Amino acid sequence: MNEANSKLNPATAGLTFSVNAVVYIFMSLIVSLIARGAGMGADTDGYIYLSYLAAPVALAVGCSLMMVLCKQKIRDVAPVKCGLKYYAIAALLIFGLLFAVSELNILTLELLKFFGYTPREQSSYLPDLHGGLIVPALLVIAVLPAVMEEFLFRGVILSNTRAGAGDISAVFIVGLCFALFHASPEQTIYQFICGCVFAFIAVRSGSVLPGVLMHFVNNALIIILYACGATDVNGNLAIPVAADIAVTVVAALAFIGGMVWLILDKKPLSKGEKGGVKSFFITASVGIAILAVIWILSFFVR
């Protein structure tokens, strides 16, 4: 094991997750205070932009702090070089996730309604997108989250977790953390799957860039399609039923094809060490507890 890898361990991954969760909550409180002081309503563009900026700014602070304390370098936790085929796989997977797997959100929402959950319209999460205003929206909602969230989850956390817990365990752990971080009940299952898929392609490719691409496309397409009037207020494609079914079927086939291609990749998967998973959850417990409480509170606080 080289010197760089010897500094990677699941305990650091868990602690990084907890620290970033705490910093994110603190940053969100600051945003709320600023918005209240400026008289911004929750449906104003200023408040929406500040809300979206809270996460990437918090992750930049939290990751920087932990990397300095743990003496880790960016190239050790977030490598970028990989083969072109992984970008092709990424394209298939994100198409499948967006237009087929995301249908799970509808089923999840129907289930949650039995427990009294009332969702907000997706349009209420977006600022004004008319004309050139789509450019700052893409930057703040698509580019920054894609870079910072992938750096944290598929970079720092994945690299440290797989060093002791093994590749397969690390993939599922990252998926869980990714879903918890977004605290969106109706999208929890979908975000867990996305988190796992992004992590798996990072493991296979040895790079965070395919995940960054997928993450950006996911967020950007939601914005672009809504701005063009191609989706309704709930994010569903505004197309005839037959066309919607055709898109879903093709997307499902693309997702299956991408996953099979990735699974059959010849790059070996590392096995975990005894206590690796436990080590992660011990240090990640604070972050998991905080985000779990927020997830539960989302049922009652709108």
Secondary structure in CASP SS format (residue, H / E / C, confidence):
PFRMAT SS
TARGET T0000
AUTHOR 0000-0000-0000
METHOD secondary structure of the structure
MODEL  1
M C 1.00
N C 1.00
E H 1.00
A H 1.00
N H 1.00
S H 1.00
K C 1.00
L C 1.00
N C 1.00
P H 1.00
A H 1.00
T H 1.00
A H 1.00
G H 1.00
L H 1.00
T H 1.00
F H 1.00
S H 1.00
V H 1.00
N H 1.00
A H 1.00
V H 1.00
V H 1.00
Y H 1.00
I H 1.00
F H 1.00
M H 1.00
S H 1.00
L H 1.00
I H 1.00
V H 1.00
S H 1.00
L H 1.00
I H 1.00
A H 1.00
R H 1.00
G H 1.00
A C 1.00
G C 1.00
M C 1.00
G C 1.00
A C 1.00
D C 1.00
T C 1.00
D H 1.00
G H 1.00
Y H 1.00
I H 1.00
Y H 1.00
L H 1.00
S H 1.00
Y H 1.00
L H 1.00
A H 1.00
A H 1.00
P H 1.00
V H 1.00
A H 1.00
L H 1.00
A H 1.00
V H 1.00
G H 1.00
C H 1.00
S H 1.00
L H 1.00
M H 1.00
M H 1.00
V H 1.00
L H 1.00
C C 1.00
K C 1.00
Q C 1.00
K C 1.00
I H 1.00
R H 1.00
D H 1.00
V H 1.00
A C 1.00
P C 1.00
V C 1.00
K C 1.00
C C 1.00
G C 1.00
L C 1.00
K H 1.00
Y H 1.00
Y H 1.00
A H 1.00
I H 1.00
A H 1.00
A H 1.00
L H 1.00
L H 1.00
I H 1.00
F H 1.00
G H 1.00
L H 1.00
L H 1.00
F H 1.00
A C 1.00
V H 1.00
S H 1.00
E H 1.00
L H 1.00
N H 1.00
I H 1.00
L H 1.00
T H 1.00
L H 1.00
E H 1.00
L H 1.00
L H 1.00
K H 1.00
F C 1.00
F C 1.00
G C 1.00
Y C 1.00
T C 1.00
P C 1.00
R C 1.00
E C 1.00
Q H 1.00
S H 1.00
S H 1.00
Y H 1.00
L C 1.00
P C 1.00
D C 1.00
L C 1.00
H C 1.00
G H 1.00
G H 1.00
L H 1.00
I H 1.00
V H 1.00
P H 1.00
A H 1.00
L H 1.00
L H 1.00
V H 1.00
I H 1.00
A H 1.00
V H 1.00
L H 1.00
P H 1.00
A H 1.00
V H 1.00
M H 1.00
E H 1.00
E H 1.00
F H 1.00
L H 1.00
F H 1.00
R H 1.00
G H 1.00
V H 1.00
I H 1.00
L H 1.00
S H 1.00
N H 1.00
T H 1.00
R H 1.00
A H 1.00
G H 1.00
A H 1.00
G C 1.00
D H 1.00
I H 1.00
S H 1.00
A H 1.00
V H 1.00
F H 1.00
I H 1.00
V H 1.00
G H 1.00
L H 1.00
C H 1.00
F H 1.00
A H 1.00
L H 1.00
F H 1.00
H H 1.00
A C 1.00
S C 1.00
P H 1.00
E H 1.00
Q H 1.00
T H 1.00
I H 1.00
Y H 1.00
Q H 1.00
F H 1.00
I H 1.00
C H 1.00
G H 1.00
C H 1.00
V H 1.00
F H 1.00
A H 1.00
F H 1.00
I H 1.00
A H 1.00
V H 1.00
R H 1.00
S H 1.00
G C 1.00
S C 1.00
V C 1.00
L H 1.00
P H 1.00
G H 1.00
V H 1.00
L H 1.00
M H 1.00
H H 1.00
F H 1.00
V H 1.00
N H 1.00
N H 1.00
A H 1.00
L H 1.00
I H 1.00
I H 1.00
I H 1.00
L H 1.00
Y H 1.00
A H 1.00
C C 1.00
G C 1.00
A C 1.00
T E 1.00
D C 1.00
V C 1.00
N C 1.00
G C 1.00
N C 1.00
L E 1.00
A C 1.00
I C 1.00
P C 1.00
V H 1.00
A H 1.00
A H 1.00
D H 1.00
I H 1.00
A H 1.00
V H 1.00
T H 1.00
V H 1.00
V H 1.00
A H 1.00
A H 1.00
L H 1.00
A H 1.00
F H 1.00
I H 1.00
G H 1.00
G H 1.00
M H 1.00
V H 1.00
W H 1.00
L H 1.00
I H 1.00
L C 1.00
D C 1.00
K C 1.00
K C 1.00
P C 1.00
L C 1.00
S C 1.00
K C 1.00
G C 1.00
E C 1.00
K C 1.00
G C 1.00
G H 1.00
V H 1.00
K H 1.00
S H 1.00
F H 1.00
F H 1.00
I H 1.00
T H 1.00
A H 1.00
S H 1.00
V H 1.00
G H 1.00
I H 1.00
A H 1.00
I H 1.00
L H 1.00
A H 1.00
V H 1.00
I H 1.00
W H 1.00
I H 1.00
L H 1.00
S C 1.00
F C 1.00
F C 1.00
V C 1.00
R C 1.00
END
